[in-house]
Amino acid sequence: MAVIAASLSGVAGMVQAAEQAEPTVQIPGTDSGQFKEGDKIPDHYRRPNEEVKDWQRHGLSAPEEGKSHWILVNHRYVLVQLSNSVIEKIVPAKK
């Protein structure tokens, strides 16, 4: 019985850790691995042509006008600060 309880406790811990994992995104063309909130991404993602303009349709929060915008990278929406290319938020894209 103790073995089963210990096993279940370990599984619950792994599930909890997975649920609390910080969202990350892989940026194509970089060797930096996974980017997380607070990381700086390549500057070209600040360009208007990268912007997701219909953020409301995707259930995303409003970006701060003139200060940030949403982009889509590897099935994740990423809110990027326009002044310094720092990631504010990462949200998985709904399929």
N, C-alpha and C positions, 0 to 999 in steps of 0.2 A: 504494500500500500504506500509506503514512504517513497519507493522508487517512482511510482506513478505520480504522486504529488510533486516530487522534485522535477519530473519530466514536464508536467503541465506548467509548473512555475517557470521553467526555462523557456517554454514556448510563449507564455504570456509576456515574458520580458522581451523576447525578440519581436513580438507583434507591437508592443508598446514602443520600442526603439524605432521600428520602421515607421510607425505613425508620427513620431516626433522628429523624424529625419528632416533636415533642412532641405528645401527644394533647390535643385541645381539644374544647370543647363549646359550642354556641350555646344560651344560656338565653333562652327565650321571654319577651317583655315587657321586655327590656333593650336598651339602645342601645350596650352595651359591646362588641359583636362577640363574638369567641371568648374563652372562659375557659380557663385552663390550670391545672395543678397549682400550688398556692400562691396562687391568686386567691381573693378573697372573692366569694361569690355572694349573691343576696338572702336575707335572714334567714328568709323563710317556708319555705325548703327544710330548715330544722332541725326543723320540726313533725313529730310522729309520723305524721300521715296521709300524708306524702310518702315515708315509709320503705319500702324493699323488704325485707320481712320474711323472704322465702324466698331469701336471698342464696346459700345452699348449693346450691340447685337450679340456680342460674345460674352455678355454678363460681367464685363470688367469695370472696375471703378474708374471714375473720371480722372484723367491725368491732369496735373496742375498746368493750366494754360501757360504756354511759353517756357515752362520749366522741366517738363518731362513728357514722354510719349511712350505708347505701347508698341512693341515690335513682336513678330512671331519668328521664333528660332527653334528648330527641331521639336515641333509639337508642344511648345511652351510659349506662353505670352510673357514677355519680359518688359517691365516698366523701367525705363532708362532716363536718368537725369540728363538733360540736354547740355548743361554747363560742363559736365566732366565725365560723362559716359558711365557713371556708377549705377549698378542695378539696385533699384528700390524694392522690387517685388517680382516673384516668379510664380506663374499660375499655369498648371497643365491645361492644354487645349482640350476641349471636349470634342469627342468624335461623333 
